[in-house]
């Protein structure tokens, strides 16, 4: 599968001293000492999860729901 950009919903919850990031569509969670670290960690976890060919095949329909279409390049020319 070619590289695609996904826009996935992620919830952040605070549990004690940690922040937990949850991506419900794929049931993936990660944590960190700050919101930013939790988001970095869940991004890494999702990238690893979605790098598996079997996962890509199994979740093909779900992945297509969150795929961001490529935008065309537009140029403004002023005279």
mmCIF file of the N, C-alpha and C atoms, coordinates in Angstrom:
data_MODEL
# 
_entry.id   MODEL 
# 
loop_
_atom_site.group_PDB 
_atom_site.id 
_atom_site.type_symbol 
_atom_site.label_atom_id 
_atom_site.label_alt_id 
_atom_site.label_comp_id 
_atom_site.label_asym_id 
_atom_site.label_entity_id 
_atom_site.label_seq_id 
_atom_site.pdbx_PDB_ins_code 
_atom_site.Cartn_x 
_atom_site.Cartn_y 
_atom_site.Cartn_z 
_atom_site.occupancy 
_atom_site.B_iso_or_equiv 
_atom_site.pdbx_formal_charge 
_atom_site.auth_seq_id 
_atom_site.auth_comp_id 
_atom_site.auth_asym_id 
_atom_site.auth_atom_id 
_atom_site.pdbx_PDB_model_num 
ATOM 1   N N  . UNK A 1 1  ? 0.849   -1.178 0.000   1.00 0.00 ? 1  UNK A N  1 
ATOM 2   C CA . UNK A 1 1  ? 0.000   0.000  0.000   1.00 0.00 ? 1  UNK A CA 1 
ATOM 3   C C  . UNK A 1 1  ? 0.892   1.238  0.000   1.00 0.00 ? 1  UNK A C  1 
ATOM 4   N N  . UNK A 1 2  ? 0.527   2.195  -0.828  1.00 0.00 ? 2  UNK A N  1 
ATOM 5   C CA . UNK A 1 2  ? 1.275   3.450  -0.872  1.00 0.00 ? 2  UNK A CA 1 
ATOM 6   C C  . UNK A 1 2  ? 1.046   4.227  0.413   1.00 0.00 ? 2  UNK A C  1 
ATOM 7   N N  . UNK A 1 3  ? 1.953   5.108  0.694   1.00 0.00 ? 3  UNK A N  1 
ATOM 8   C CA . UNK A 1 3  ? 1.852   5.931  1.885   1.00 0.00 ? 3  UNK A CA 1 
ATOM 9   C C  . UNK A 1 3  ? 0.654   6.884  1.757   1.00 0.00 ? 3  UNK A C  1 
ATOM 10  N N  . UNK A 1 4  ? -0.182  6.913  2.784   1.00 0.00 ? 4  UNK A N  1 
ATOM 11  C CA . UNK A 1 4  ? -1.334  7.802  2.794   1.00 0.00 ? 4  UNK A CA 1 
ATOM 12  C C  . UNK A 1 4  ? -1.354  8.583  4.102   1.00 0.00 ? 4  UNK A C  1 
ATOM 13  N N  . UNK A 1 5  ? -2.037  9.696  4.076   1.00 0.00 ? 5  UNK A N  1 
ATOM 14  C CA . UNK A 1 5  ? -2.182  10.513 5.272   1.00 0.00 ? 5  UNK A CA 1 
ATOM 15  C C  . UNK A 1 5  ? -3.532  10.188 5.902   1.00 0.00 ? 5  UNK A C  1 
ATOM 16  N N  . UNK A 1 6  ? -3.519  9.906  7.192   1.00 0.00 ? 6  UNK A N  1 
ATOM 17  C CA . UNK A 1 6  ? -4.751  9.607  7.914   1.00 0.00 ? 6  UNK A CA 1 
ATOM 18  C C  . UNK A 1 6  ? -5.037  10.701 8.932   1.00 0.00 ? 6  UNK A C  1 
ATOM 19  N N  . UNK A 1 7  ? -6.303  10.993 9.103   1.00 0.00 ? 7  UNK A N  1 
ATOM 20  C CA . UNK A 1 7  ? -6.744  11.921 10.140  1.00 0.00 ? 7  UNK A CA 1 
ATOM 21  C C  . UNK A 1 7  ? -7.588  11.102 11.113  1.00 0.00 ? 7  UNK A C  1 
ATOM 22  N N  . UNK A 1 8  ? -6.985  10.743 12.246  1.00 0.00 ? 8  UNK A N  1 
ATOM 23  C CA . UNK A 1 8  ? -7.629  9.839  13.197  1.00 0.00 ? 8  UNK A CA 1 
ATOM 24  C C  . UNK A 1 8  ? -8.063  10.583 14.459  1.00 0.00 ? 8  UNK A C  1 
ATOM 25  N N  . UNK A 1 9  ? -9.212  10.194 15.014  1.00 0.00 ? 9  UNK A N  1 
ATOM 26  C CA . UNK A 1 9  ? -9.634  10.800 16.272  1.00 0.00 ? 9  UNK A CA 1 
ATOM 27  C C  . UNK A 1 9  ? -8.826  10.228 17.435  1.00 0.00 ? 9  UNK A C  1 
ATOM 28  N N  . UNK A 1 10 ? -8.330  11.116 18.288  1.00 0.00 ? 10 UNK A N  1 
ATOM 29  C CA . UNK A 1 10 ? -7.566  10.697 19.469  1.00 0.00 ? 10 UNK A CA 1 
ATOM 30  C C  . UNK A 1 10 ? -8.091  11.483 20.666  1.00 0.00 ? 10 UNK A C  1 
ATOM 31  N N  . UNK A 1 11 ? -8.461  10.773 21.711  1.00 0.00 ? 11 UNK A N  1 
ATOM 32  C CA . UNK A 1 11 ? -8.883  11.395 22.958  1.00 0.00 ? 11 UNK A CA 1 
ATOM 33  C C  . UNK A 1 11 ? -7.717  11.377 23.924  1.00 0.00 ? 11 UNK A C  1 
ATOM 34  N N  . UNK A 1 12 ? -7.611  12.430 24.732  1.00 0.00 ? 12 UNK A N  1 
ATOM 35  C CA . UNK A 1 12 ? -6.577  12.488 25.764  1.00 0.00 ? 12 UNK A CA 1 
ATOM 36  C C  . UNK A 1 12 ? -7.281  12.557 27.115  1.00 0.00 ? 12 UNK A C  1 
ATOM 37  N N  . UNK A 1 13 ? -6.902  11.677 28.013  1.00 0.00 ? 13 UNK A N  1 
ATOM 38  C CA . UNK A 1 13 ? -7.438  11.673 29.368  1.00 0.00 ? 13 UNK A CA 1 
ATOM 39  C C  . UNK A 1 13 ? -6.287  11.696 30.356  1.00 0.00 ? 13 UNK A C  1 
ATOM 40  N N  . UNK A 1 14 ? -6.497  12.345 31.475  1.00 0.00 ? 14 UNK A N  1 
ATOM 41  C CA . UNK A 1 14 ? -5.468  12.362 32.507  1.00 0.00 ? 14 UNK A CA 1 
ATOM 42  C C  . UNK A 1 14 ? -5.790  11.275 33.523  1.00 0.00 ? 14 UNK A C  1 
ATOM 43  N N  . UNK A 1 15 ? -4.806  10.432 33.776  1.00 0.00 ? 15 UNK A N  1 
ATOM 44  C CA . UNK A 1 15 ? -4.943  9.365  34.757  1.00 0.00 ? 15 UNK A CA 1 
ATOM 45  C C  . UNK A 1 15 ? -3.774  9.480  35.725  1.00 0.00 ? 15 UNK A C  1 
ATOM 46  N N  . UNK A 1 16 ? -4.049  10.016 36.889  1.00 0.00 ? 16 UNK A N  1 
ATOM 47  C CA . UNK A 1 16 ? -2.975  10.256 37.850  1.00 0.00 ? 16 UNK A CA 1 
ATOM 48  C C  . UNK A 1 16 ? -2.041  11.307 37.319  1.00 0.00 ? 16 UNK A C  1 
ATOM 49  N N  . UNK A 1 17 ? -0.754  10.976 37.268  1.00 0.00 ? 17 UNK A N  1 
ATOM 50  C CA . UNK A 1 17 ? 0.247   11.931 36.767  1.00 0.00 ? 17 UNK A CA 1 
ATOM 51  C C  . UNK A 1 17 ? 0.487   11.803 35.266  1.00 0.00 ? 17 UNK A C  1 
ATOM 52  N N  . UNK A 1 18 ? -0.158  10.828 34.628  1.00 0.00 ? 18 UNK A N  1 
ATOM 53  C CA . UNK A 1 18 ? 0.071   10.577 33.210  1.00 0.00 ? 18 UNK A CA 1 
ATOM 54  C C  . UNK A 1 18 ? -1.110  11.005 32.359  1.00 0.00 ? 18 UNK A C  1 
ATOM 55  N N  . UNK A 1 19 ? -0.825  11.266 31.086  1.00 0.00 ? 19 UNK A N  1 
ATOM 56  C CA . UNK A 1 19 ? -1.857  11.532 30.097  1.00 0.00 ? 19 UNK A CA 1 
ATOM 57  C C  . UNK A 1 19 ? -1.951  10.300 29.205  1.00 0.00 ? 19 UNK A C  1 
ATOM 58  N N  . UNK A 1 20 ? -3.185  9.852  28.960  1.00 0.00 ? 20 UNK A N  1 
ATOM 59  C CA . UNK A 1 20 ? -3.417  8.669  28.141  1.00 0.00 ? 20 UNK A CA 1 
ATOM 60  C C  . UNK A 1 20 ? -4.086  9.102  26.841  1.00 0.00 ? 20 UNK A C  1 
ATOM 61  N N  . UNK A 1 21 ? -3.494  8.715  25.727  1.00 0.00 ? 21 UNK A N  1 
ATOM 62  C CA . UNK A 1 21 ? -4.046  8.999  24.397  1.00 0.00 ? 21 UNK A CA 1 
ATOM 63  C C  . UNK A 1 21 ? -4.731  7.727  23.901  1.00 0.00 ? 21 UNK A C  1 
ATOM 64  N N  . UNK A 1 22 ? -5.961  7.897  23.395  1.00 0.00 ? 22 UNK A N  1 
ATOM 65  C CA . UNK A 1 22 ? -6.765  6.754  22.964  1.00 0.00 ? 22 UNK A CA 1 
ATOM 66  C C  . UNK A 1 22 ? -7.259  6.989  21.545  1.00 0.00 ? 22 UNK A C  1 
ATOM 67  N N  . UNK A 1 23 ? -6.968  6.054  20.660  1.00 0.00 ? 23 UNK A N  1 
ATOM 68  C CA . UNK A 1 23 ? -7.507  6.069  19.296  1.00 0.00 ? 23 UNK A CA 1 
ATOM 69  C C  . UNK A 1 23 ? -8.516  4.925  19.229  1.00 0.00 ? 23 UNK A C  1 
ATOM 70  N N  . UNK A 1 24 ? -9.784  5.262  19.459  1.00 0.00 ? 24 UNK A N  1 
ATOM 71  C CA . UNK A 1 24 ? -10.824 4.241  19.571  1.00 0.00 ? 24 UNK A CA 1 
ATOM 72  C C  . UNK A 1 24 ? -11.051 3.406  18.311  1.00 0.00 ? 24 UNK A C  1 
ATOM 73  N N  . UNK A 1 25 ? -10.989 3.990  17.096  1.00 0.00 ? 25 UNK A N  1 
ATOM 74  C CA . UNK A 1 25 ? -11.253 3.153  15.920  1.00 0.00 ? 25 UNK A CA 1 
ATOM 75  C C  . UNK A 1 25 ? -10.339 1.922  15.828  1.00 0.00 ? 25 UNK A C  1 
ATOM 76  N N  . UNK A 1 26 ? -9.087  2.049  16.284  1.00 0.00 ? 26 UNK A N  1 
ATOM 77  C CA . UNK A 1 26 ? -8.156  0.926  16.227  1.00 0.00 ? 26 UNK A CA 1 
ATOM 78  C C  . UNK A 1 26 ? -7.874  0.332  17.606  1.00 0.00 ? 26 UNK A C  1 
ATOM 79  N N  . UNK A 1 27 ? -8.538  0.880  18.641  1.00 0.00 ? 27 UNK A N  1 
ATOM 80  C CA . UNK A 1 27 ? -8.350  0.405  20.015  1.00 0.00 ? 27 UNK A CA 1 
ATOM 81  C C  . UNK A 1 27 ? -6.872  0.421  20.418  1.00 0.00 ? 27 UNK A C  1 
ATOM 82  N N  . UNK A 1 28 ? -6.205  1.538  20.105  1.00 0.00 ? 28 UNK A N  1 
ATOM 83  C CA . UNK A 1 28 ? -4.791  1.725  20.432  1.00 0.00 ? 28 UNK A CA 1 
ATOM 84  C C  . UNK A 1 28 ? -4.699  2.801  21.510  1.00 0.00 ? 28 UNK A C  1 
ATOM 85  N N  . UNK A 1 29 ? -3.904  2.541  22.530  1.00 0.00 ? 29 UNK A N  1 
ATOM 86  C CA . UNK A 1 29 ? -3.672  3.539  23.575  1.00 0.00 ? 29 UNK A CA 1 
ATOM 87  C C  . UNK A 1 29 ? -2.181  3.700  23.805  1.00 0.00 ? 29 UNK A C  1 
ATOM 88  N N  . UNK A 1 30 ? -1.826  4.866  24.329  1.00 0.00 ? 30 UNK A N  1 
ATOM 89  C CA . UNK A 1 30 ? -0.458  5.141  24.704  1.00 0.00 ? 30 UNK A CA 1 
ATOM 90  C C  . UNK A 1 30 ? -0.508  6.193  25.794  1.00 0.00 ? 30 UNK A C  1 
ATOM 91  N N  . UNK A 1 31 ? 0.637   6.434  26.430  1.00 0.00 ? 31 UNK A N  1 
ATOM 92  C CA . UNK A 1 31 ? 0.645   7.416  27.509  1.00 0.00 ? 31 UNK A CA 1 
ATOM 93  C C  . UNK A 1 31 ? 1.920   8.236  27.492  1.00 0.00 ? 31 UNK A C  1 
ATOM 94  N N  . UNK A 1 32 ? 1.904   9.310  28.272  1.00 0.00 ? 32 UNK A N  1 
ATOM 95  C CA . UNK A 1 32 ? 3.078   10.169 28.378  1.00 0.00 ? 32 UNK A CA 1 
ATOM 96  C C  . UNK A 1 32 ? 2.939   11.096 29.566  1.00 0.00 ? 32 UNK A C  1 
ATOM 97  N N  . UNK A 1 33 ? 4.030   11.771 29.894  1.00 0.00 ? 33 UNK A N  1 
ATOM 98  C CA . UNK A 1 33 ? 4.031   12.666 31.054  1.00 0.00 ? 33 UNK A CA 1 
ATOM 99  C C  . UNK A 1 33 ? 3.374   14.013 30.744  1.00 0.00 ? 33 UNK A C  1 
ATOM 100 N N  . UNK A 1 34 ? 3.095   14.261 29.457  1.00 0.00 ? 34 UNK A N  1 
ATOM 101 C CA . UNK A 1 34 ? 2.390   15.471 29.028  1.00 0.00 ? 34 UNK A CA 1 
ATOM 102 C C  . UNK A 1 34 ? 1.480   15.079 27.865  1.00 0.00 ? 34 UNK A C  1 
ATOM 103 N N  . UNK A 1 35 ? 0.563   15.978 27.498  1.00 0.00 ? 35 UNK A N  1 
ATOM 104 C CA . UNK A 1 35 ? -0.314  15.713 26.356  1.00 0.00 ? 35 UNK A CA 1 
ATOM 105 C C  . UNK A 1 35 ? 0.510   15.522 25.083  1.00 0.00 ? 35 UNK A C  1 
ATOM 106 N N  . UNK A 1 36 ? 1.527   16.368 24.936  1.00 0.00 ? 36 UNK A N  1 
ATOM 107 C CA . UNK A 1 36 ? 2.357   16.309 23.732  1.00 0.00 ? 36 UNK A CA 1 
ATOM 108 C C  . UNK A 1 36 ? 3.089   14.979 23.617  1.00 0.00 ? 36 UNK A C  1 
ATOM 109 N N  . UNK A 1 37 ? 3.634   14.507 24.742  1.00 0.00 ? 37 UNK A N  1 
ATOM 110 C CA . UNK A 1 37 ? 4.351   13.227 24.737  1.00 0.00 ? 37 UNK A CA 1 
ATOM 111 C C  . UNK A 1 37 ? 3.382   12.080 24.467  1.00 0.00 ? 37 UNK A C  1 
ATOM 112 N N  . UNK A 1 38 ? 2.184   12.139 25.064  1.00 0.00 ? 38 UNK A N  1 
ATOM 113 C CA . UNK A 1 38 ? 1.177   11.102 24.823  1.00 0.00 ? 38 UNK A CA 1 
ATOM 114 C C  . UNK A 1 38 ? 0.796   11.054 23.347  1.00 0.00 ? 38 UNK A C  1 
ATOM 115 N N  . UNK A 1 39 ? 0.657   12.231 22.708  1.00 0.00 ? 39 UNK A N  1 
ATOM 116 C CA . UNK A 1 39 ? 0.332   12.271 21.277  1.00 0.00 ? 39 UNK A CA 1 
ATOM 117 C C  . UNK A 1 39 ? 1.476   11.734 20.426  1.00 0.00 ? 39 UNK A C  1 
ATOM 118 N N  . UNK A 1 40 ? 2.717   12.090 20.769  1.00 0.00 ? 40 UNK A N  1 
ATOM 119 C CA . UNK A 1 40 ? 3.873   11.552 20.042  1.00 0.00 ? 40 UNK A CA 1 
ATOM 120 C C  . UNK A 1 40 ? 3.909   10.030 20.159  1.00 0.00 ? 40 UNK A C  1 
ATOM 121 N N  . UNK A 1 41 ? 3.645   9.528  21.370  1.00 0.00 ? 41 UNK A N  1 
ATOM 122 C CA . UNK A 1 41 ? 3.706   8.086  21.597  1.00 0.00 ? 41 UNK A CA 1 
ATOM 123 C C  . UNK A 1 41 ? 2.602   7.338  20.863  1.00 0.00 ? 41 UNK A C  1 
ATOM 124 N N  . UNK A 1 42 ? 1.388   7.912  20.827  1.00 0.00 ? 42 UNK A N  1 
ATOM 125 C CA . UNK A 1 42 ? 0.317   7.209  20.115  1.00 0.00 ? 42 UNK A CA 1 
ATOM 126 C C  . UNK A 1 42 ? 0.542   7.266  18.606  1.00 0.00 ? 42 UNK A C  1 
ATOM 127 N N  . UNK A 1 43 ? 1.134   8.347  18.126  1.00 0.00 ? 43 UNK A N  1 
ATOM 128 C CA . UNK A 1 43 ? 1.446   8.411  16.696  1.00 0.00 ? 43 UNK A CA 1 
ATOM 129 C C  . UNK A 1 43 ? 2.433   7.298  16.335  1.00 0.00 ? 43 UNK A C  1 
ATOM 130 N N  . UNK A 1 44 ? 3.451   7.127  17.152  1.00 0.00 ? 44 UNK A N  1 
ATOM 131 C CA . UNK A 1 44 ? 4.424   6.061  16.914  1.00 0.00 ? 44 UNK A CA 1 
ATOM 132 C C  . UNK A 1 44 ? 3.756   4.682  16.988  1.00 0.00 ? 44 UNK A C  1 
ATOM 133 N N  . UNK A 1 45 ? 2.887   4.488  17.982  1.00 0.00 ? 45 UNK A N  1 
ATOM 134 C CA . UNK A 1 45 ? 2.194   3.208  18.125  1.00 0.00 ? 45 UNK A CA 1 
ATOM 135 C C  . UNK A 1 45 ? 1.304   2.927  16.915  1.00 0.00 ? 45 UNK A C  1 
ATOM 136 N N  . UNK A 1 46 ? 0.594   3.954  16.445  1.00 0.00 ? 46 UNK A N  1 
ATOM 137 C CA . UNK A 1 46 ? -0.263  3.766  15.269  1.00 0.00 ? 46 UNK A CA 1 
ATOM 138 C C  . UNK A 1 46 ? 0.557   3.490  14.011  1.00 0.00 ? 46 UNK A C  1 
ATOM 139 N N  . UNK A 1 47 ? 1.683   4.179  13.856  1.00 0.00 ? 47 UNK A N  1 
ATOM 140 C CA . UNK A 1 47 ? 2.536   3.931  12.692  1.00 0.00 ? 47 UNK A CA 1 
ATOM 141 C C  . UNK A 1 47 ? 3.050   2.496  12.690  1.00 0.00 ? 47 UNK A C  1 
ATOM 142 N N  . UNK A 1 48 ? 3.458   2.006  13.858  1.00 0.00 ? 48 UNK A N  1 
ATOM 143 C CA . UNK A 1 48 ? 3.918   0.618  13.946  1.00 0.00 ? 48 UNK A CA 1 
ATOM 144 C C  . UNK A 1 48 ? 2.781   -0.363 13.660  1.00 0.00 ? 48 UNK A C  1 
ATOM 145 N N  . UNK A 1 49 ? 1.625   -0.111 14.247  1.00 0.00 ? 49 UNK A N  1 
ATOM 146 C CA . UNK A 1 49 ? 0.454   -0.963 14.052  1.00 0.00 ? 49 UNK A CA 1 
ATOM 147 C C  . UNK A 1 49 ? 0.069   -1.028 12.583  1.00 0.00 ? 49 UNK A C  1 
ATOM 148 N N  . UNK A 1 50 ? 0.030   0.145  11.928  1.00 0.00 ? 50 UNK A N  1 
ATOM 149 C CA . UNK A 1 50 ? -0.410  0.200  10.536  1.00 0.00 ? 50 UNK A CA 1 
ATOM 150 C C  . UNK A 1 50 ? 0.679   -0.154 9.527   1.00 0.00 ? 50 UNK A C  1 
ATOM 151 N N  . UNK A 1 51 ? 1.868   -0.462 9.997   1.00 0.00 ? 51 UNK A N  1 
ATOM 152 C CA . UNK A 1 51 ? 2.929   -0.891 9.079   1.00 0.00 ? 51 UNK A CA 1 
ATOM 153 C C  . UNK A 1 51 ? 2.854   -2.387 8.786   1.00 0.00 ? 51 UNK A C  1 
ATOM 154 N N  . UNK A 1 52 ? 1.992   -3.091 9.491   1.00 0.00 ? 52 UNK A N  1 
ATOM 155 C CA . UNK A 1 52 ? 1.824   -4.538 9.304   1.00 0.00 ? 52 UNK A CA 1 
ATOM 156 C C  . UNK A 1 52 ? 0.866   -4.790 8.134   1.00 0.00 ? 52 UNK A C  1 
ATOM 157 N N  . UNK A 1 53 ? 1.303   -5.551 7.147   1.00 0.00 ? 53 UNK A N  1 
ATOM 158 C CA . UNK A 1 53 ? 0.499   -5.832 5.956   1.00 0.00 ? 53 UNK A CA 1 
ATOM 159 C C  . UNK A 1 53 ? -0.825  -6.524 6.298   1.00 0.00 ? 53 UNK A C  1 
ATOM 160 N N  . UNK A 1 54 ? -0.806  -7.434 7.275   1.00 0.00 ? 54 UNK A N  1 
ATOM 161 C CA . UNK A 1 54 ? -2.036  -8.120 7.672   1.00 0.00 ? 54 UNK A CA 1 
ATOM 162 C C  . UNK A 1 54 ? -3.035  -7.144 8.286   1.00 0.00 ? 54 UNK A C  1 
ATOM 163 N N  . UNK A 1 55 ? -2.538  -6.205 9.074   1.00 0.00 ? 55 UNK A N  1 
ATOM 164 C CA . UNK A 1 55 ? -3.401  -5.180 9.682   1.00 0.00 ? 55 UNK A CA 1 
ATOM 165 C C  . UNK A 1 55 ? -4.002  -4.306 8.586   1.00 0.00 ? 55 UNK A C  1 
ATOM 166 N N  . UNK A 1 56 ? -3.190  -3.898 7.623   1.00 0.00 ? 56 UNK A N  1 
ATOM 167 C CA . UNK A 1 56 ? -3.678  -3.070 6.521   1.00 0.00 ? 56 UNK A CA 1 
ATOM 168 C C  . UNK A 1 56 ? -4.804  -3.767 5.773   1.00 0.00 ? 56 UNK A C  1 
ATOM 169 N N  . UNK A 1 57 ? -4.643  -5.047 5.535   1.00 0.00 ? 57 UNK A N  1 
ATOM 170 C CA . UNK A 1 57 ? -5.677  -5.801 4.833   1.00 0.00 ? 57 UNK A CA 1 
ATOM 171 C C  . UNK A 1 57 ? -6.938  -5.931 5.686   1.00 0.00 ? 57 UNK A C  1 
ATOM 172 N N  . UNK A 1 58 ? -6.755  -6.236 6.963   1.00 0.00 ? 58 UNK A N  1 
ATOM 173 C CA . UNK A 1 58 ? -7.881  -6.452 7.868   1.00 0.00 ? 58 UNK A CA 1 
ATOM 174 C C  . UNK A 1 58 ? -8.700  -5.175 8.075   1.00 0.00 ? 58 UNK A C  1 
ATOM 175 N N  . UNK A 1 59 ? -8.021  -4.020 8.156   1.00 0.00 ? 59 UNK A N  1 
ATOM 176 C CA . UNK A 1 59 ? -8.680  -2.755 8.457   1.00 0.00 ? 59 UNK A CA 1 
ATOM 177 C C  . UNK A 1 59 ? -8.800  -1.835 7.243   1.00 0.00 ? 59 UNK A C  1 
ATOM 178 N N  . UNK A 1 60 ? -8.736  -2.389 6.055   1.00 0.00 ? 60 UNK A N  1 
ATOM 179 C CA . UNK A 1 60 ? -8.742  -1.595 4.829   1.00 0.00 ? 60 UNK A CA 1 
ATOM 180 C C  . UNK A 1 60 ? -9.928  -0.628 4.760   1.00 0.00 ? 60 UNK A C  1 
ATOM 181 N N  . UNK A 1 61 ? -11.130 -1.090 5.071   1.00 0.00 ? 61 UNK A N  1 
ATOM 182 C CA . UNK A 1 61 ? -12.314 -0.224 5.008   1.00 0.00 ? 61 UNK A CA 1 
ATOM 183 C C  . UNK A 1 61 ? -12.242 0.894  6.043   1.00 0.00 ? 61 UNK A C  1 
ATOM 184 N N  . UNK A 1 62 ? -11.815 0.567  7.249   1.00 0.00 ? 62 UNK A N  1 
ATOM 185 C CA . UNK A 1 62 ? -11.703 1.559  8.306   1.00 0.00 ? 62 UNK A CA 1 
ATOM 186 C C  . UNK A 1 62 ? -10.636 2.600  7.958   1.00 0.00 ? 62 UNK A C  1 
ATOM 187 N N  . UNK A 1 63 ? -9.519  2.146  7.437   1.00 0.00 ? 63 UNK A N  1 
ATOM 188 C CA . UNK A 1 63 ? -8.439  3.059  7.038   1.00 0.00 ? 63 UNK A CA 1 
ATOM 189 C C  . UNK A 1 63 ? -8.942  4.025  5.966   1.00 0.00 ? 63 UNK A C  1 
ATOM 190 N N  . UNK A 1 64 ? -9.698  3.525  5.009   1.00 0.00 ? 64 UNK A N  1 
ATOM 191 C CA . UNK A 1 64 ? -10.177 4.391  3.929   1.00 0.00 ? 64 UNK A CA 1 
ATOM 192 C C  . UNK A 1 64 ? -11.126 5.468  4.455   1.00 0.00 ? 64 UNK A C  1 
ATOM 193 N N  . UNK A 1 65 ? -11.822 5.213  5.556   1.00 0.00 ? 65 UNK A N  1 
ATOM 194 C CA . UNK A 1 65 ? -12.718 6.219  6.144   1.00 0.00 ? 65 UNK A CA 1 
ATOM 195 C C  . UNK A 1 65 ? -11.945 7.411  6.712   1.00 0.00 ? 65 UNK A C  1 
ATOM 196 N N  . UNK A 1 66 ? -10.701 7.190  7.112   1.00 0.00 ? 66 UNK A N  1 
ATOM 197 C CA . UNK A 1 66 ? -9.908  8.244  7.744   1.00 0.00 ? 66 UNK A CA 1 
ATOM 198 C C  . UNK A 1 66 ? -8.788  8.781  6.843   1.00 0.00 ? 66 UNK A C  1 
ATOM 199 N N  . UNK A 1 67 ? -8.747  8.345  5.591   1.00 0.00 ? 67 UNK A N  1 
ATOM 200 C CA . UNK A 1 67 ? -7.722  8.802  4.660   1.00 0.00 ? 67 UNK A CA 1 
ATOM 201 C C  . UNK A 1 67 ? -8.029  10.217 4.205   1.00 0.00 ? 67 UNK A C  1 
ATOM 202 N N  . UNK A 1 68 ? -7.029  11.071 4.271   1.00 0.00 ? 68 UNK A N  1 
ATOM 203 C CA . UNK A 1 68 ? -7.162  12.457 3.824   1.00 0.00 ? 68 UNK A CA 1 
ATOM 204 C C  . UNK A 1 68 ? -6.779  12.492 2.348   1.00 0.00 ? 68 UNK A C  1 
ATOM 205 N N  . UNK A 1 69 ? -7.691  12.982 1.496   1.00 0.00 ? 69 UNK A N  1 
ATOM 206 C CA . UNK A 1 69 ? -7.364  13.020 0.066   1.00 0.00 ? 69 UNK A CA 1 
ATOM 207 C C  . UNK A 1 69 ? -6.216  13.979 -0.212  1.00 0.00 ? 69 UNK A C  1 
ATOM 208 N N  . UNK A 1 70 ? -5.431  13.624 -1.212  1.00 0.00 ? 70 UNK A N  1 
ATOM 209 C CA . UNK A 1 70 ? -4.330  14.498 -1.621  1.00 0.00 ? 70 UNK A CA 1 
ATOM 210 C C  . UNK A 1 70 ? -4.912  15.759 -2.235  1.00 0.00 ? 70 UNK A C  1 
ATOM 211 N N  . UNK A 1 71 ? -4.317  16.868 -1.894  1.00 0.00 ? 71 UNK A N  1 
ATOM 212 C CA . UNK A 1 71 ? -4.788  18.144 -2.437  1.00 0.00 ? 71 UNK A CA 1 
ATOM 213 C C  . UNK A 1 71 ? -3.972  18.495 -3.669  1.00 0.00 ? 71 UNK A C  1 
ATOM 214 N N  . UNK A 1 72 ? -4.652  19.101 -4.608  1.00 0.00 ? 72 UNK A N  1 
ATOM 215 C CA . UNK A 1 72 ? -3.950  19.582 -5.791  1.00 0.00 ? 72 UNK A CA 1 
ATOM 216 C C  . UNK A 1 72 ? -3.206  20.863 -5.431  1.00 0.00 ? 72 UNK A C  1 
ATOM 217 N N  . UNK A 1 73 ? -2.125  21.083 -6.103  1.00 0.00 ? 73 UNK A N  1 
ATOM 218 C CA . UNK A 1 73 ? -1.369  22.313 -5.898  1.00 0.00 ? 73 UNK A CA 1 
ATOM 219 C C  . UNK A 1 73 ? -2.033  23.427 -6.691  1.00 0.00 ? 73 UNK A C  1 
ATOM 220 N N  . UNK A 1 74 ? -2.209  24.577 -6.084  1.00 0.00 ? 74 UNK A N  1 
ATOM 221 C CA . UNK A 1 74 ? -2.785  25.728 -6.737  1.00 0.00 ? 74 UNK A CA 1 
ATOM 222 C C  . UNK A 1 74 ? -1.786  26.879 -6.704  1.00 0.00 ? 74 UNK A C  1 
ATOM 223 N N  . UNK A 1 75 ? -1.710  27.603 -7.773  1.00 0.00 ? 75 UNK A N  1 
ATOM 224 C CA . UNK A 1 75 ? -0.820  28.740 -7.856  1.00 0.00 ? 75 UNK A CA 1 
ATOM 225 C C  . UNK A 1 75 ? -1.630  29.984 -8.143  1.00 0.00 ? 75 UNK A C  1 
ATOM 226 N N  . UNK A 1 76 ? -1.271  31.058 -7.502  1.00 0.00 ? 76 UNK A N  1 
ATOM 227 C CA . UNK A 1 76 ? -1.902  32.337 -7.782  1.00 0.00 ? 76 UNK A CA 1 
ATOM 228 C C  . UNK A 1 76 ? -0.898  33.173 -8.559  1.00 0.00 ? 76 UNK A C  1 
ATOM 229 N N  . UNK A 1 77 ? -1.309  33.577 -9.712  1.00 0.00 ? 77 UNK A N  1 
ATOM 230 C CA . UNK A 1 77 ? -0.429  34.398 -10.560 1.00 0.00 ? 77 UNK A CA 1 
ATOM 231 C C  . UNK A 1 77 ? -1.080  35.770 -10.690 1.00 0.00 ? 77 UNK A C  1 
ATOM 232 N N  . UNK A 1 78 ? -0.350  36.767 -10.278 1.00 0.00 ? 78 UNK A N  1 
ATOM 233 C CA . UNK A 1 78 ? -0.861  38.140 -10.369 1.00 0.00 ? 78 UNK A CA 1 
ATOM 234 C C  . UNK A 1 78 ? -0.054  38.892 -11.404 1.00 0.00 ? 78 UNK A C  1 
ATOM 235 N N  . UNK A 1 79 ? -0.787  39.675 -12.193 1.00 0.00 ? 79 UNK A N  1 
ATOM 236 C CA . UNK A 1 79 ? -0.076  40.465 -13.216 1.00 0.00 ? 79 UNK A CA 1 
ATOM 237 C C  . UNK A 1 79 ? -0.248  41.934 -12.962 1.00 0.00 ? 79 UNK A C  1 
# 
